């Protein structure tokens, strides 16, 4: 068996010079310092994405993407198909944990200022992937065609519609017409299983390639410390095994959540029913949803929600472009202001998410 | 101008460059047009039968279909019939009648309208459009207000 493995390795090595890659991997070191724990959240986001791809493909085998059949097909999946409930629950839980892990990863990168030069492209691709992940969440939420998803989609696409100039055509494009109908479901299905995964994979490849090419970012100021006692750990196998251990823990967590808190299906969507009381979007949109509630109907001549959406747009853009305006960090200088901004944003998101949950 | 004469090469450059732009346009235009959904012919509804008056309780609200739009029909505690577009003017959710507060309420962002359709609290920027309610015998009919 060992001989077979060795000869297979040699056979491939003769053709693609595998040895160079193995040597490269062997020389890769991960810095060890007080913030090393945060390195694992990128890996865990990747793991959760892989779970999404696998469970997503499994769900595709039974899901029917039409207004008449979507809800019923999930009902069938959950009640008749062996372990159908488990696959769907894992997909839903893992989706939520994926976004949580990505948020933690993003904030750890922000607070460590790892976005600074020369890693601007890694930050940009990461941010774009986070937006795609939110798009995955939003489009996937509609697919079971239940009451909550129906109204969440109405509100979400209507918010796109309030944008000046591009808003209306964008809303019609997203909905596949003026209203949220079966046409919207078809489009969201297409976005969810084809468009978004395609774009995401390209960005992920660039992101991972850059991480490999540039190595892990170290906290600011560590370069000034003497090189000799600086601790590192070989990527292979030390870091990789720790990564895998963390993945295993996360997989167990998902299994526990999926078994003890299976994802509900709710009531089938009815375009001619009132929005049910207690309706709210997924938790990761909650802080924006709650903020919009506090905007008055009119601020001067502008509709409150138009102003709200524009403010979120501008804030989001500034956040994405942070490597380009935080010049101090790129020059290797400490920038406390960024920490205060980050802390204020984390507190704002936490407070408004909790308020949105309670009110 | 540097006085350089136009050459055959320049001519080819323009032809090929122009051709390339035209080609890109010819590819992109159908794709963009394809993404834009065609307008579906809507059935123009002028009036809808709701049902017998006896079927609508006092102090209640119900959603009925008017073409492809939801309309809320409210019978007040005093017995008056009123009807409004059930689409919240804020972000498109479907409103409901709240008996406990005597208002029209939107669950999505806590918008409130009084029983004349006027936006009185929360984020809705405009009142709800009113529909005309008529009685023919015991039958309740809805029609658009001109």
Interface residues (C-beta under 8 A of the other chain):
Chain A: X151 X154 X155 X158 X159 X169 X172 X173 X176 X177 X179 X183 X271 X272 X273 X274 X275 X276 X277 X278 X279 X289 X292 X293 X295 X296 X297 X298 X303 X304 X305
Chain B: X35 X36 X37 X40 X63 X64 X65 X68 X70 X72 X86 X88 X90 X91 X92 X93 X94 X95 X96 X106 X107 X108 X109 X110 X119 X122 X123 X124 X125
